[in-house]
Amino acid sequence: MKYSTLIFDLDGTLTDPVTGIVRCMNYALTTHGHAPRSEQEITPYIGPPLELALQDLSGSNDETHIKQLVARYRERYAEFGYGENTVYDGIHEMLSSFQEQGIPMGVCTSKLGKYATLVLQQFKLIDYFQFVSGGGYKVRKQDQLAELLKAKTIQSDSLMIGDRSFDLIAARENQIASAGVLWGYGSEAELKKENPAFLVKSPAELLDELSHS
């Protein structure tokens, strides 16, 4: 394989978090007097940083208020939300095959690291990965990748794999190759716009693409 490390996004790439995210978003919104939103309104915000999602969904630009909403979201997420999640079909098989091939893998997510680790542990994914990079308030994914490069956790010939433009942009800004997955929450048009090395429609297709690269 021509890539030294495979870096996976979490939400929309390894797991489908829609149930937990919708419930936690609405918990945060309603406890602060905002109207609840439908699943259809919330799903476009699966992937982007949490504070941006809550800013748009609440219609507020007040940073103190956004921090309060984020805290409420995480309050419920820590208790229930991380478990309201499912692993996409074929993910375990794909990761197991990469592991058997001796390919180093890690996770880079906008989610707080401790919650990402909870999700990975809950669904028995944690042992596939050498590292988990979590985000924070106003921490951009490109900054996370830059830190991983600086620490030599990853090399410049790594591959960032994700379902949203944010993943591919972060990779490009760090001169890292990217791949888009079409089983998550980003459209084909959204991903193609960022010129990934390739797009795949299933974990099996990703395994095949990389096993022959």
N, C-alpha and C positions, 0 to 999 in steps of 0.2 A: 504493500500500500504506500502511496506517495505522501500520505499525511502522517505526521509523527504522533498527533493526539487528536481524538474526536471530542469536541466540546458540544454538549447538548443543552439546549434550552429545556425548561421543565414543563410549564403550563402550555398545553396545546401541542407539545412535541412528544414528551414521554407519557404524560397523563392528561386526562380530560377533567378539568377542575370546575366545570360550569356550575354544578349544583352548589358547591361550597361558596364559590365566588358570588353568585347571585344572592344567596342568602346572607352572606356577610356584608355585601354592598348595601342591601336593603336594611339590614340591622343598623349599620352605621348611619344611613340616611334618615330612617324613621326615628331613631332615638334622638336625633337633632332637629326634628320637625320638618324634614323634607319628605316629599311624596315618594313612595316606593316606585321602583322602575321595573319594567318587564324584563324577562330573560333576553328578549330580542334587543332591547335597548342597552343591556349590559354586556352582552357577548363581544361587541367590537372592542371593549376595553380589557379583554383577556390578553395579556401580553405586555402592554405598555405599563410604565411605572404607576403604582397605586395612587400616588398623590395627583397625577394628571387625570386619572379616571374619576376620582372623587371630585376634583375641581369641576370637570365637565358635567358630571351627573348631578351635582348639587347646585351648579350655577354660581358658586362662590369663588371669589379671588382672594378672600381673606386668609392669609397664611396660618394664623392661629386657629381659625375654624377648620381649615383643611387638616392640620395636625390632629385636631380633636376627632375628626372623622376617621382618619387613618388609625388612631388609637382604638376607636370603637370597632372598626373592622378587624383589627388584629386581636382584640379581646375575644370576639366570637371565633375567629379563625383558629386561635390557639386551643380552644376548647373543643370545637366541633368541625370547623371548616376544612382543616387539613385532611380529615377522613372522608369528607363528602367529595370523593374523587374516584376516578377509575383509570386503570392502566389501559392504554390503547392495545388492541389486539396485535400480537406479533412483536411487541416491544421486548418482552423477556427473552424470546427466542433470538431476536436480533442481537441484543446485548450479550447474551450468552455466547453466541458465535464469535462476536468481536473479541470477547474475553479469552475464548479458547485460542484465538489467533494471536494472542499476546498484544493486542492493540490498547494502548493507554487511553482512558476515557475520563471525562469530567463533566460537571454540570455548571453552567453559568446562567443564573436566573435573577430577575429583578426582585423576586421574593426574598425576604430576610433569610439569611443562611440557616438559622435555627428551625424555621418553618419548612424550608426546603428539605432539610435533613429529616424532619419528622415525616414528611410525605414519602421520601425515599425509603425510610425505615418501615413505615406502615405497609408499603406495597412490595417489600423485599427487593428493592432495587439498589440499595445503598452499596452493596458489596461489589457492584460492577465498576464503581467509580473511584479514582485516585484522589479527587478533590471535588469540593462543592463551593462555588463562589456565589454568595448571596448579596443582594443589593441593600439599599437603605433609603432614607428620605433624601430625594434629589440626587441619588447616586445613579449615574448613567451606565448602561451596560458597556459602552466603549471604555469607560474608566475602569470597570472591572477587568476587562480583557487586558487593558494596559498594565494593570497591577500584576496580573498573572504572567505577562511577558517579562515585566521588570523583575519579578521574583524567580524567573526561569522555571515556573511551574509548567508553562507551555512554551513552545517555540513558534517562530513565524510561519513554519510549514504545517501548522495545525489547521483543522477544519471546524468552523462554527456551524452548527445545524439547528435550525429553528423554523417556526411557523409564521413569524411576523417580520415586517420590514425592519423593526428595531434591531432584531438579531443580525440581519445582513448588513445594515448600516454600521453597527458596532464593529463587525468584522472588517469591513472595508476601511474604516477609519484607523484600524490597526494593521493594515496590510495583511490581513488573514483571509484565506479563501472561505467561502460560505456555501451552504446548500440549503435549499428551501424545502420544507415538507408540506404537503397539501392535505393532510388529514386533520390539521388544526384549525386555527381561527383566521388565518390570513388567506386572502384570495390569490389565485394564480397571477392576476394582474398586479396586485400589490407586490408580490415577491419578484416577478419578472422585471419589474421596474428597477430593482436593485442589482440586477445582473449577477445572480449567484452562479457558481460553477455548474450547478445542475439543480433540477427540481425532481422530487419523487412523490409518488402517490401512496406508498405503503412502506412500513418498516422492512418488508421482504425485498422491495425494490431498492431501498437504501442499502441493505446488506449486499445485494447483488452488485450494485453500482460500485461500492467501495471494495468489495472482495476482488474485483477485476481491475481496480485502478492502479 
